[in-house]
Amino acid sequence: MKTNRLHMETRAQISIELIIVMAAVVAVVLLLVTQLQDSSEKGINKLSKKTKDIFDEIDAID
């Protein structure tokens, strides 16, 4: 019976550690997603400005 209790405590400890690791992984993923969204938004804004500048130059040619 003592072995069974020790086994259950070990499994509980592993489960708690797994939950902590999973929470850390989720936090890192959320951070990376946020950074990627910010980077893509900046890229879209730069591309949009550059496209507008190019079309303005084309319009100036006419």
PDB file of N, CA, C and O in Angstrom, chain B, residues numbered from 101:
ATOM      1  N   MET B 101       0.823  -1.186   0.000  1.00  0.00           N
ATOM      2  CA  MET B 101       0.000   0.000   0.000  1.00  0.00           C
ATOM      3  C   MET B 101       0.874   1.259   0.000  1.00  0.00           C
ATOM      4  O   MET B 101       0.536   2.257  -0.637  1.00  0.00           O
ATOM      5  N   LYS B 102       2.003   1.204   0.721  1.00  0.00           N
ATOM      6  CA  LYS B 102       2.910   2.342   0.770  1.00  0.00           C
ATOM      7  C   LYS B 102       3.509   2.620  -0.609  1.00  0.00           C
ATOM      8  O   LYS B 102       3.683   3.775  -0.997  1.00  0.00           O
ATOM      9  N   THR B 103       3.819   1.563  -1.335  1.00  0.00           N
ATOM     10  CA  THR B 103       4.352   1.705  -2.686  1.00  0.00           C
ATOM     11  C   THR B 103       3.322   2.360  -3.610  1.00  0.00           C
ATOM     12  O   THR B 103       3.674   3.188  -4.450  1.00  0.00           O
ATOM     13  N   ASN B 104       2.070   1.993  -3.453  1.00  0.00           N
ATOM     14  CA  ASN B 104       1.012   2.551  -4.276  1.00  0.00           C
ATOM     15  C   ASN B 104       0.864   4.059  -4.014  1.00  0.00           C
ATOM     16  O   ASN B 104       0.684   4.842  -4.946  1.00  0.00           O
ATOM     17  N   ARG B 105       0.940   4.450  -2.746  1.00  0.00           N
ATOM     18  CA  ARG B 105       0.823   5.873  -2.409  1.00  0.00           C
ATOM     19  C   ARG B 105       2.006   6.648  -2.970  1.00  0.00           C
ATOM     20  O   ARG B 105       1.838   7.746  -3.500  1.00  0.00           O
ATOM     21  N   LEU B 106       3.191   6.084  -2.857  1.00  0.00           N
ATOM     22  CA  LEU B 106       4.390   6.719  -3.397  1.00  0.00           C
ATOM     23  C   LEU B 106       4.264   6.876  -4.905  1.00  0.00           C
ATOM     24  O   LEU B 106       4.640   7.906  -5.463  1.00  0.00           O
ATOM     25  N   HIS B 107       3.738   5.856  -5.555  1.00  0.00           N
ATOM     26  CA  HIS B 107       3.536   5.905  -7.003  1.00  0.00           C
ATOM     27  C   HIS B 107       2.559   7.021  -7.370  1.00  0.00           C
ATOM     28  O   HIS B 107       2.783   7.744  -8.341  1.00  0.00           O
ATOM     29  N   MET B 108       1.475   7.167  -6.599  1.00  0.00           N
ATOM     30  CA  MET B 108       0.477   8.212  -6.878  1.00  0.00           C
ATOM     31  C   MET B 108       1.076   9.594  -6.647  1.00  0.00           C
ATOM     32  O   MET B 108       0.811  10.520  -7.414  1.00  0.00           O
ATOM     33  N   GLU B 109       1.888   9.743  -5.590  1.00  0.00           N
ATOM     34  CA  GLU B 109       2.526  11.034  -5.314  1.00  0.00           C
ATOM     35  C   GLU B 109       3.513  11.386  -6.418  1.00  0.00           C
ATOM     36  O   GLU B 109       3.613  12.546  -6.816  1.00  0.00           O
ATOM     37  N   THR B 110       4.237  10.400  -6.911  1.00  0.00           N
ATOM     38  CA  THR B 110       5.181  10.630  -8.002  1.00  0.00           C
ATOM     39  C   THR B 110       4.439  11.062  -9.260  1.00  0.00           C
ATOM     40  O   THR B 110       4.869  11.986  -9.950  1.00  0.00           O
ATOM     41  N   ARG B 111       3.325  10.396  -9.560  1.00  0.00           N
ATOM     42  CA  ARG B 111       2.530  10.763 -10.732  1.00  0.00           C
ATOM     43  C   ARG B 111       1.972  12.168 -10.580  1.00  0.00           C
ATOM     44  O   ARG B 111       1.944  12.930 -11.547  1.00  0.00           O
ATOM     45  N   ALA B 112       1.520  12.527  -9.362  1.00  0.00           N
ATOM     46  CA  ALA B 112       0.993  13.870  -9.122  1.00  0.00           C
ATOM     47  C   ALA B 112       2.093  14.906  -9.317  1.00  0.00           C
ATOM     48  O   ALA B 112       1.855  15.964  -9.899  1.00  0.00           O
ATOM     49  N   GLN B 113       3.298  14.605  -8.832  1.00  0.00           N
ATOM     50  CA  GLN B 113       4.424  15.527  -8.981  1.00  0.00           C
ATOM     51  C   GLN B 113       4.752  15.717 -10.457  1.00  0.00           C
ATOM     52  O   GLN B 113       4.992  16.838 -10.904  1.00  0.00           O
ATOM     53  N   ILE B 114       4.761  14.629 -11.206  1.00  0.00           N
ATOM     54  CA  ILE B 114       5.036  14.724 -12.643  1.00  0.00           C
ATOM     55  C   ILE B 114       3.947  15.540 -13.335  1.00  0.00           C
ATOM     56  O   ILE B 114       4.249  16.338 -14.222  1.00  0.00           O
ATOM     57  N   SER B 115       2.703  15.356 -12.948  1.00  0.00           N
ATOM     58  CA  SER B 115       1.604  16.096 -13.554  1.00  0.00           C
ATOM     59  C   SER B 115       1.737  17.586 -13.284  1.00  0.00           C
ATOM     60  O   SER B 115       1.519  18.400 -14.183  1.00  0.00           O
ATOM     61  N   ILE B 116       2.093  17.955 -12.052  1.00  0.00           N
ATOM     62  CA  ILE B 116       2.272  19.366 -11.712  1.00  0.00           C
ATOM     63  C   ILE B 116       3.418  19.957 -12.524  1.00  0.00           C
ATOM     64  O   ILE B 116       3.299  21.060 -13.058  1.00  0.00           O
ATOM     65  N   GLU B 117       4.516  19.234 -12.619  1.00  0.00           N
ATOM     66  CA  GLU B 117       5.660  19.712 -13.397  1.00  0.00           C
ATOM     67  C   GLU B 117       5.286  19.851 -14.872  1.00  0.00           C
ATOM     68  O   GLU B 117       5.702  20.803 -15.534  1.00  0.00           O
ATOM     69  N   LEU B 118       4.514  18.915 -15.378  1.00  0.00           N
ATOM     70  CA  LEU B 118       4.084  18.980 -16.772  1.00  0.00           C
ATOM     71  C   LEU B 118       3.197  20.197 -17.011  1.00  0.00           C
ATOM     72  O   LEU B 118       3.320  20.864 -18.039  1.00  0.00           O
ATOM     73  N   ILE B 119       2.321  20.484 -16.083  1.00  0.00           N
ATOM     74  CA  ILE B 119       1.454  21.664 -16.205  1.00  0.00           C
ATOM     75  C   ILE B 119       2.289  22.936 -16.203  1.00  0.00           C
ATOM     76  O   ILE B 119       2.014  23.854 -16.976  1.00  0.00           O
ATOM     77  N   ILE B 120       3.297  23.004 -15.352  1.00  0.00           N
ATOM     78  CA  ILE B 120       4.171  24.181 -15.301  1.00  0.00           C
ATOM     79  C   ILE B 120       4.932  24.346 -16.612  1.00  0.00           C
ATOM     80  O   ILE B 120       5.026  25.452 -17.144  1.00  0.00           O
ATOM     81  N   VAL B 121       5.471  23.252 -17.128  1.00  0.00           N
ATOM     82  CA  VAL B 121       6.204  23.315 -18.397  1.00  0.00           C
ATOM     83  C   VAL B 121       5.276  23.730 -19.535  1.00  0.00           C
ATOM     84  O   VAL B 121       5.645  24.554 -20.372  1.00  0.00           O
ATOM     85  N   MET B 122       4.074  23.159 -19.565  1.00  0.00           N
ATOM     86  CA  MET B 122       3.118  23.511 -20.618  1.00  0.00           C
ATOM     87  C   MET B 122       2.727  24.986 -20.533  1.00  0.00           C
ATOM     88  O   MET B 122       2.583  25.644 -21.563  1.00  0.00           O
ATOM     89  N   ALA B 123       2.555  25.511 -19.326  1.00  0.00           N
ATOM     90  CA  ALA B 123       2.228  26.929 -19.156  1.00  0.00           C
ATOM     91  C   ALA B 123       3.367  27.809 -19.675  1.00  0.00           C
ATOM     92  O   ALA B 123       3.127  28.842 -20.300  1.00  0.00           O
ATOM     93  N   ALA B 124       4.596  27.395 -19.414  1.00  0.00           N
ATOM     94  CA  ALA B 124       5.751  28.152 -19.909  1.00  0.00           C
ATOM     95  C   ALA B 124       5.806  28.115 -21.435  1.00  0.00           C
ATOM     96  O   ALA B 124       6.089  29.128 -22.074  1.00  0.00           O
ATOM     97  N   VAL B 125       5.536  26.953 -22.014  1.00  0.00           N
ATOM     98  CA  VAL B 125       5.537  26.829 -23.477  1.00  0.00           C
ATOM     99  C   VAL B 125       4.446  27.714 -24.085  1.00  0.00           C
ATOM    100  O   VAL B 125       4.685  28.398 -25.080  1.00  0.00           O
ATOM    101  N   VAL B 126       3.266  27.701 -23.499  1.00  0.00           N
ATOM    102  CA  VAL B 126       2.170  28.532 -24.001  1.00  0.00           C
ATOM    103  C   VAL B 126       2.543  30.009 -23.913  1.00  0.00           C
ATOM    104  O   VAL B 126       2.253  30.775 -24.832  1.00  0.00           O
ATOM    105  N   ALA B 127       3.181  30.413 -22.819  1.00  0.00           N
ATOM    106  CA  ALA B 127       3.596  31.807 -22.661  1.00  0.00           C
ATOM    107  C   ALA B 127       4.601  32.204 -23.739  1.00  0.00           C
ATOM    108  O   ALA B 127       4.509  33.294 -24.304  1.00  0.00           O
ATOM    109  N   VAL B 128       5.551  31.332 -24.023  1.00  0.00           N
ATOM    110  CA  VAL B 128       6.559  31.626 -25.054  1.00  0.00           C
ATOM    111  C   VAL B 128       5.897  31.707 -26.427  1.00  0.00           C
ATOM    112  O   VAL B 128       6.220  32.595 -27.216  1.00  0.00           O
ATOM    113  N   VAL B 129       4.985  30.801 -26.717  1.00  0.00           N
ATOM    114  CA  VAL B 129       4.287  30.814 -28.004  1.00  0.00           C
ATOM    115  C   VAL B 129       3.481  32.106 -28.158  1.00  0.00           C
ATOM    116  O   VAL B 129       3.504  32.731 -29.219  1.00  0.00           O
ATOM    117  N   LEU B 130       2.777  32.501 -27.113  1.00  0.00           N
ATOM    118  CA  LEU B 130       2.007  33.748 -27.175  1.00  0.00           C
ATOM    119  C   LEU B 130       2.917  34.950 -27.405  1.00  0.00           C
ATOM    120  O   LEU B 130       2.569  35.862 -28.155  1.00  0.00           O
ATOM    121  N   LEU B 131       4.071  34.952 -26.766  1.00  0.00           N
ATOM    122  CA  LEU B 131       5.029  36.032 -26.964  1.00  0.00           C
ATOM    123  C   LEU B 131       5.519  36.067 -28.405  1.00  0.00           C
ATOM    124  O   LEU B 131       5.597  37.137 -29.009  1.00  0.00           O
ATOM    125  N   LEU B 132       5.848  34.909 -28.956  1.00  0.00           N
ATOM    126  CA  LEU B 132       6.315  34.848 -30.343  1.00  0.00           C
ATOM    127  C   LEU B 132       5.228  35.280 -31.326  1.00  0.00           C
ATOM    128  O   LEU B 132       5.509  35.997 -32.286  1.00  0.00           O
ATOM    129  N   VAL B 133       3.996  34.849 -31.092  1.00  0.00           N
ATOM    130  CA  VAL B 133       2.892  35.235 -31.971  1.00  0.00           C
ATOM    131  C   VAL B 133       2.688  36.749 -31.939  1.00  0.00           C
ATOM    132  O   VAL B 133       2.480  37.378 -32.976  1.00  0.00           O
ATOM    133  N   THR B 134       2.750  37.324 -30.743  1.00  0.00           N
ATOM    134  CA  THR B 134       2.595  38.769 -30.609  1.00  0.00           C
ATOM    135  C   THR B 134       3.706  39.500 -31.367  1.00  0.00           C
ATOM    136  O   THR B 134       3.447  40.482 -32.062  1.00  0.00           O
ATOM    137  N   GLN B 135       4.933  39.021 -31.230  1.00  0.00           N
ATOM    138  CA  GLN B 135       6.056  39.641 -31.934  1.00  0.00           C
ATOM    139  C   GLN B 135       5.898  39.519 -33.449  1.00  0.00           C
ATOM    140  O   GLN B 135       6.176  40.468 -34.182  1.00  0.00           O
ATOM    141  N   LEU B 136       5.453  38.356 -33.916  1.00  0.00           N
ATOM    142  CA  LEU B 136       5.260  38.158 -35.353  1.00  0.00           C
ATOM    143  C   LEU B 136       4.150  39.061 -35.891  1.00  0.00           C
ATOM    144  O   LEU B 136       4.267  39.605 -36.990  1.00  0.00           O
ATOM    145  N   GLN B 137       3.084  39.218 -35.123  1.00  0.00           N
ATOM    146  CA  GLN B 137       1.996  40.093 -35.553  1.00  0.00           C
ATOM    147  C   GLN B 137       2.486  41.528 -35.642  1.00  0.00           C
ATOM    148  O   GLN B 137       2.156  42.240 -36.590  1.00  0.00           O
ATOM    149  N   ASP B 138       3.269  41.956 -34.666  1.00  0.00           N
ATOM    150  CA  ASP B 138       3.805  43.318 -34.670  1.00  0.00           C
ATOM    151  C   ASP B 138       4.733  43.529 -35.862  1.00  0.00           C
ATOM    152  O   ASP B 138       4.671  44.558 -36.534  1.00  0.00           O
ATOM    153  N   SER B 139       5.589  42.551 -36.114  1.00  0.00           N
ATOM    154  CA  SER B 139       6.519  42.650 -37.244  1.00  0.00           C
ATOM    155  C   SER B 139       5.773  42.681 -38.577  1.00  0.00           C
ATOM    156  O   SER B 139       6.117  43.457 -39.469  1.00  0.00           O
ATOM    157  N   SER B 140       4.756  41.841 -38.707  1.00  0.00           N
ATOM    158  CA  SER B 140       4.017  41.813 -39.969  1.00  0.00           C
ATOM    159  C   SER B 140       3.234  43.102 -40.178  1.00  0.00           C
ATOM    160  O   SER B 140       3.105  43.572 -41.309  1.00  0.00           O
ATOM    161  N   GLU B 141       2.714  43.674 -39.106  1.00  0.00           N
ATOM    162  CA  GLU B 141       1.996  44.949 -39.227  1.00  0.00           C
ATOM    163  C   GLU B 141       2.941  46.057 -39.677  1.00  0.00           C
ATOM    164  O   GLU B 141       2.583  46.878 -40.521  1.00  0.00           O
ATOM    165  N   LYS B 142       4.141  46.080 -39.116  1.00  0.00           N
ATOM    166  CA  LYS B 142       5.133  47.073 -39.531  1.00  0.00           C
ATOM    167  C   LYS B 142       5.508  46.868 -40.999  1.00  0.00           C
ATOM    168  O   LYS B 142       5.635  47.831 -41.755  1.00  0.00           O
ATOM    169  N   GLY B 143       5.683  45.610 -41.395  1.00  0.00           N
ATOM    170  CA  GLY B 143       6.022  45.313 -42.788  1.00  0.00           C
ATOM    171  C   GLY B 143       4.915  45.731 -43.742  1.00  0.00           C
ATOM    172  O   GLY B 143       5.186  46.291 -44.805  1.00  0.00           O
ATOM    173  N   ILE B 144       3.673  45.463 -43.368  1.00  0.00           N
ATOM    174  CA  ILE B 144       2.538  45.854 -44.211  1.00  0.00           C
ATOM    175  C   ILE B 144       2.490  47.370 -44.362  1.00  0.00           C
ATOM    176  O   ILE B 144       2.251  47.882 -45.455  1.00  0.00           O
ATOM    177  N   ASN B 145       2.716  48.089 -43.261  1.00  0.00           N
ATOM    178  CA  ASN B 145       2.696  49.554 -43.329  1.00  0.00           C
ATOM    179  C   ASN B 145       3.802  50.089 -44.237  1.00  0.00           C
ATOM    180  O   ASN B 145       3.570  51.003 -45.029  1.00  0.00           O
ATOM    181  N   LYS B 146       5.000  49.522 -44.123  1.00  0.00           N
ATOM    182  CA  LYS B 146       6.108  49.969 -44.980  1.00  0.00           C
ATOM    183  C   LYS B 146       5.823  49.653 -46.443  1.00  0.00           C
ATOM    184  O   LYS B 146       6.060  50.487 -47.317  1.00  0.00           O
ATOM    185  N   LEU B 147       5.317  48.456 -46.712  1.00  0.00           N
ATOM    186  CA  LEU B 147       4.995  48.070 -48.078  1.00  0.00           C
ATOM    187  C   LEU B 147       3.915  48.967 -48.660  1.00  0.00           C
ATOM    188  O   LEU B 147       3.992  49.366 -49.822  1.00  0.00           O
ATOM    189  N   SER B 148       2.913  49.281 -47.859  1.00  0.00           N
ATOM    190  CA  SER B 148       1.832  50.148 -48.313  1.00  0.00           C
ATOM    191  C   SER B 148       2.361  51.543 -48.637  1.00  0.00           C
ATOM    192  O   SER B 148       1.990  52.129 -49.654  1.00  0.00           O
ATOM    193  N   LYS B 149       3.220  52.072 -47.779  1.00  0.00           N
ATOM    194  CA  LYS B 149       3.793  53.408 -48.029  1.00  0.00           C
ATOM    195  C   LYS B 149       4.647  53.400 -49.290  1.00  0.00           C
ATOM    196  O   LYS B 149       4.567  54.312 -50.112  1.00  0.00           O
ATOM    197  N   LYS B 150       5.459  52.370 -49.433  1.00  0.00           N
ATOM    198  CA  LYS B 150       6.336  52.289 -50.603  1.00  0.00           C
ATOM    199  C   LYS B 150       5.515  52.164 -51.884  1.00  0.00           C
ATOM    200  O   LYS B 150       5.847  52.783 -52.895  1.00  0.00           O
ATOM    201  N   THR B 151       4.451  51.373 -51.848  1.00  0.00           N
ATOM    202  CA  THR B 151       3.574  51.231 -53.011  1.00  0.00           C
ATOM    203  C   THR B 151       2.930  52.565 -53.363  1.00  0.00           C
ATOM    204  O   THR B 151       2.853  52.938 -54.533  1.00  0.00           O
ATOM    205  N   LYS B 152       2.473  53.273 -52.350  1.00  0.00           N
ATOM    206  CA  LYS B 152       1.866  54.597 -52.588  1.00  0.00           C
ATOM    207  C   LYS B 152       2.888  55.542 -53.210  1.00  0.00           C
ATOM    208  O   LYS B 152       2.569  56.263 -54.156  1.00  0.00           O
ATOM    209  N   ASP B 153       4.117  55.544 -52.686  1.00  0.00           N
ATOM    210  CA  ASP B 153       5.173  56.403 -53.227  1.00  0.00           C
ATOM    211  C   ASP B 153       5.448  56.081 -54.700  1.00  0.00           C
ATOM    212  O   ASP B 153       5.616  56.985 -55.519  1.00  0.00           O
ATOM    213  N   ILE B 154       5.492  54.792 -55.024  1.00  0.00           N
ATOM    214  CA  ILE B 154       5.755  54.378 -56.408  1.00  0.00           C
ATOM    215  C   ILE B 154       4.627  54.841 -57.321  1.00  0.00           C
ATOM    216  O   ILE B 154       4.883  55.375 -58.401  1.00  0.00           O
ATOM    217  N   PHE B 155       3.383  54.642 -56.897  1.00  0.00           N
ATOM    218  CA  PHE B 155       2.265  55.086 -57.728  1.00  0.00           C
ATOM    219  C   PHE B 155       2.223  56.608 -57.857  1.00  0.00           C
ATOM    220  O   PHE B 155       1.834  57.128 -58.903  1.00  0.00           O
ATOM    221  N   ASP B 156       2.614  57.317 -56.817  1.00  0.00           N
ATOM    222  CA  ASP B 156       2.682  58.771 -56.907  1.00  0.00           C
ATOM    223  C   ASP B 156       3.729  59.200 -57.923  1.00  0.00           C
ATOM    224  O   ASP B 156       3.516  60.155 -58.670  1.00  0.00           O
ATOM    225  N   GLU B 157       4.874  58.494 -57.958  1.00  0.00           N
ATOM    226  CA  GLU B 157       5.907  58.815 -58.947  1.00  0.00           C
ATOM    227  C   GLU B 157       5.418  58.502 -60.365  1.00  0.00           C
ATOM    228  O   GLU B 157       5.699  59.252 -61.299  1.00  0.00           O
ATOM    229  N   ILE B 158       4.686  57.394 -60.522  1.00  0.00           N
ATOM    230  CA  ILE B 158       4.141  57.042 -61.839  1.00  0.00           C
ATOM    231  C   ILE B 158       3.146  58.101 -62.287  1.00  0.00           C
ATOM    232  O   ILE B 158       3.146  58.508 -63.449  1.00  0.00           O
ATOM    233  N   ASP B 159       2.295  58.551 -61.363  1.00  0.00           N
ATOM    234  CA  ASP B 159       1.337  59.609 -61.707  1.00  0.00           C
ATOM    235  C   ASP B 159       2.031  60.901 -62.089  1.00  0.00           C
ATOM    236  O   ASP B 159       1.529  61.640 -62.936  1.00  0.00           O
ATOM    237  N   ALA B 160       3.172  61.191 -61.486  1.00  0.00           N
ATOM    238  CA  ALA B 160       3.912  62.416 -61.779  1.00  0.00           C
ATOM    239  C   ALA B 160       4.518  62.375 -63.176  1.00  0.00           C
ATOM    240  O   ALA B 160       4.754  63.424 -63.775  1.00  0.00           O
ATOM    241  N   ILE B 161       4.773  61.182 -63.702  1.00  0.00           N
ATOM    242  CA  ILE B 161       5.344  61.027 -65.037  1.00  0.00           C
ATOM    243  C   ILE B 161       4.347  61.497 -66.095  1.00  0.00           C
ATOM    244  O   ILE B 161       4.730  62.129 -67.079  1.00  0.00           O
ATOM    245  N   ASP B 162       3.085  61.191 -65.891  1.00  0.00           N
ATOM    246  CA  ASP B 162       2.055  61.551 -66.886  1.00  0.00           C
ATOM    247  C   ASP B 162       1.902  62.998 -66.915  1.00  0.00           C
ATOM    248  O   ASP B 162       1.090  63.517 -67.680  1.00  0.00           O
TER     249      ASP B 162
END
